[in-house]
């Protein structure tokens, strides 16, 4: 939602400020300084429709845009309010002075929106890459932990095996010993 708001609102900023006397005469949607009126919402909807064209529908439509503007006013987002007011002033005062060719050029060519889209895409790609690296590191850590557990288990098994073999060898070992027989010259006498 924030990306959509940033894309729509920051891409359309033109420095100016709307007069508050005109807004006070109209139906107030959200009170504030300046108050948000229905006329402002209608004009901004027309402006966004002209500027974004079919992209506005893909972004949620005019209703979604109106709701975002209302939320900005309710939350007291002064930066967004100034941007919206500047765009409205441009729409009301400067747009009618443009000829058809200039209007088409401005509607189709929006370098600020392109730059903002590219910046947002780069930020999203970077966030995705960081997330992928974190997931990969977590997988490597889990693999390392599992390998360590296997090594410890195998080491314990080998120690148990050695211990068992030593017990078997000690149990099989004869308790007696052979003595030297001087008559034969060999160790052939077994004494238990």
N, C-alpha and C positions, 0 to 999 in steps of 0.2 A: 504494500500500500504506500509506503514511504517513497519507494522508487517511482511509482506512478505519479505521486504528488509532486516529487522533485522534477520529474520529466515534464509534466504539464505546466507547472507554475514557474519554475526557474527558467525554462526555455523561452518564455514569452515576456520576460521583464524588459520594460522600456522606462527609463527614469522620468517620473512625473508624479503628481499627487492630485487626488480628486478632491473637489470642494465638499465640505461637510454640510453646508447650508442646503444644497440640493437634495442630499440624502435624507435630511430630517423631514422633508415634506412628503416623502413616499412611505409606503408600508414597510415598517422595520421588521426584519426577520430575526436579527440578532442585535441586541443593544451593545453599544461599545463606543469607542472613540476612534474613528467615526463608526456610526452604526451601519450594519449591513442591511440593505434594502432589497426588496424583490426586484426592483428595476435594475439594480446593480447585478444581481444574479442573472437576470434575463439577458442583459447586455454582455456579460462575461460569457454566458453560454453561446451567444451568437459569435462572439470573438473567437472562442475556442473552436467552434464548428468551422469557421472560415479558415483559421490558422492550421488546424490539424486535419480537417477533412475526415476521410474514412478511418484514420488512426484513432480518432476520438471514440468511435464505436468499439474498436478493439480494446481500448483501455477501460471500458466500463460504461461509456456513454455519458451524456450530459447530466443525467441524474446523479451519477457517481461523482462527477466533477462538482456539482452543486453541493452535494453532501460534504465533500472534502473542504470546500470553501467555508461552509457553515461551521465545520469542526475547527478550522483554523481561527475563525472569529471567536468561537466559544472558548478555545484554548488560549486566546490572547497572543497568537503567534504574530508579533509585530512585523517581522521581516516578510512573511507571506502576505500580510495585509497590505504593506507598502507596495509589494510587487503587483498584487491584484489591482490596487488602486491606480498604479502607474499604467498598467495595461488598459484599464477601463478608460482612463483619461485619453490615452493615445487612440483607443478605438472610437471614442466619442468626438474628439477634436481633430485628429490628424488623418484618420482613415477616410472620412468623407472627402478630403482634399486630394486623395490619390486617384490617378487615372487607372483604367482597367489593366494596362500592362504592368504598372507598378504593383497593383494588388495581386496579380497572378505571380509576379516574381517573388513578392514577400511571402505569399502563401506556400509556394513550393520550395523556397530557399530559406532555411532557418539554421544558420551556422551555430547559434547558441544551443539549439536543441540537439543538433548533431554532436556538438562537443560534449554536452551533458550526457547524451546517450552513450557516447564512447567512454566517458569517464565512469559512468555507472556500470557499463559492461566490463570495463577493466577491473573495477572494484569487485564486481560479482565473480569474475574469473579468478581474481586473486583469492577471494574468500573460499571459493570452491577448491582451488589448489591447496590452500592451507588446510582445509578440511580433509582432503585426500591424503596429504602428508601426515596429518595426525592419525587418520585411520590406518595408514600403512605402518606408522611407528607403533601403534597399538597392536597391530597384527604381528609385527616383528617381536614386540615384547612378549606377547602371548606365546609365540612360537619358541622364543628363548626360554621362557618359564617352563613350558612343556618339555623341552629338551633337557633342561636341568633336572626336572623331576624324573625323567627316564634314566638319566645318568645316575642319579642317586639310587633309584630302584634297582638298576643293574648292578651297581656297586654293592648294595646290600645283599642282593641275590648271590653275587660272587663270594662275598664274605661268608654267608651262610653255607654255601657249597663247600668252601675250603674247611670251615669248621666241622661240617658233617663228614668230610673225607678224612680229616684228622682223627675223629672219633672212631671211624671204621678201621683205620689203620692201627690205632692203638688197641682196639678190641681184637684184631686179627693177629697181632704180634704175639709170638710165643713168649711164655713167661719164663721159660728155662733158657739154658745156654749150652753151647758145646764146649767140652774141655779137650785139652791136648792129650792124646794118647801116645806116650813115648814108645810103646811097642810098635805101633804102626807108623808113627811120625805124622799123624794127622789129627785134626780136630774131629773125631768121630764119636766121642762119648757125649751123650745128651744128658744133662742133669736138669730135672724140672725144678 
